Amino acid sequence: MWGKSCANPSYRRGRVLHISLNVRYNAKILRMKNLLLSLIILFTGQFAQAQFRIDGQLGGSNFLGASINVSNEFQLFTNENHIITPTIGIGYVLEYYNPETAIIHFGINYRIKRIGIGIESSRFIEDLIKDNNVFSDMVDLIIYPNINYTFISKFNIYAKLSAGAYFAYDKNKYFPEMKTWSFAGDIIPGAGLSIGYLFN
């Protein structure tokens, strides 16, 4: 049976077609692997060029709270004067204002030389570390668009002052299954101060 099948011309054509498809498939996989490797090398190079920062922040989207933030500075357009900085951090609302409320902080800032424009957001949640039953009356989310100015010393210590407006939002605490968000009230002015260190 095997010998007759091998002698069949249609079988040989099918066998050649099968081998050809395998070769094409393997070549396609190889190209995809090479592309993936090139992208990894490219993005690794981009991150290697970024400057790592760590800072402490009072105010800003944290409102009456403070956070410890980490961020990376990326140069845009191969021009060191154009910097974009994504930020993430964690913190707490000040004890006297609203105890045992934790903060998850996010932000992104675009800076030309020392002047920047950015947007921050802080999510306020019950403290997951302390075992407490304190109900927080803090709003659930603050969004803080702002303009800012950054001072950088020759020792890589920097300070960033910002001024902007608070947009506060609340989730429905009494009917959590509704998963609705609502604007919490008037837009009010706000300010922030960050002090940190820039790692080259």
Secondary structure by P-SEA (a helix, b strand, c coil): caaaaaacaaaaaaaaaaaaaaaaaaaaaaaaaaaaaaaaaaaaaaaaabbbbbbcccccccccbbbbbbbbbbbccccccbbbbbbbbcccccccccccbbbbccbbbbbccccccbbbbbbbbcccccccccccccccbbbbbbcbbbbbcccccbbbbbbbbbbbbbccccccccccccccbbbbbbcccccccccc
